[in-house]
C-alpha cells in the first residue's frame, strides 16, 4: 500500500483499542495504528489458484468481475501451468501458496518431492498440535519441499515469489518459522484476526507471538479474515469497514458453492460499497 508516495512494509504488532461505533470492535493488529488518513486497503485473495481447472476458472471469473484482488498459486498441481500462463498474460497478482498437506497432482512432479511431501503431510495431519511442534527429523524435508516449490514458481511465473502463504495455513508451522524458510522481505500471510473471547487466551497469545516474529522480517496485512461465514452480513460489513483505515486481507475460495455466488452476484458490492476492493496486493509499514 502506498503512503506518502512510498511502498511500505509491515512493522511489529500493536494492540488496537475499541473502535468507534460503525467499525469492528477490538482486534489485535499486525502493523501500526492507522494515521487517520483513511488510506485503507481491502484485499480479497483467492486461494488454490492452479489446483485444478475448476478452481482456476471460478477464480478468474471473480477477477474479471473485480471481486478478487489477487491469488495464491499452487505449483506441481493439475492446472498450475495453465494458471500461470493466464496470470502472466492478464497481469494477475499471484503469490505462492506453499503446500505441505495435499498430494501434488502434476504429472511431472519429481518422485523425490512426492516422498518428502508425504512425510510432512503425515506429520502435520497426525494431530491438531503437530503444526506448533518443531520436528528435527523433518528439517531437510521442509527445506527441500519449500525450495522445490519456490523454484517451480519461479519457472512458471518468471520471478521469485514476492508474497507467500500456505495451504491450510501450514506456512505458519513451527518448522517453517524456526528454520526461517520464508525469504526475508517478502509479504507473508499473518494469523487470523480474532476479537478477545473468540479464542482462548493461550491461542491468541501464541498467534500474536507468531505475528510479532513474522513482522520483524516480512510485510503483513493489518488484519486477516476468512470470507465465510457470510451471515450475518453485519460481520462482513464490520470487517470491510476496517479497510477504511487499515490493510485488510480477506481469504476466499471461489470453488465453494456459497462463496462463488456471493462473489459473482451483487451482494459483495453492497457490503464493500464504502471501500472498493483492491486490484492487487500490497501492505504498509
ABEGO torsion letter per residue (X at the ends): XBBGGBBBBBBBBBBBBBBBBGBBBBBBBBEBBBAGAGBBBBBBBBBGBGABAAAAAAAAAAAAAGABABBBBBBGBAAAAAAAAAAAAAGBBBBBBBBAABBBABAABBAAAAAAAAAAAAAAAABAAAAABBBAAAAAAAAAAAAAAAAAAAAAAGBBBABBBBBGGAAABAAAAAAGABBBGBBBBBBBBBBBGABBAAAAAAAAAAAAAAAAABBBBABBBBAOBAOBAAAAAAAAAAAAABBBBBBBBAABAAAAAAAABAAAAAAAAABBBBBEBBBBX
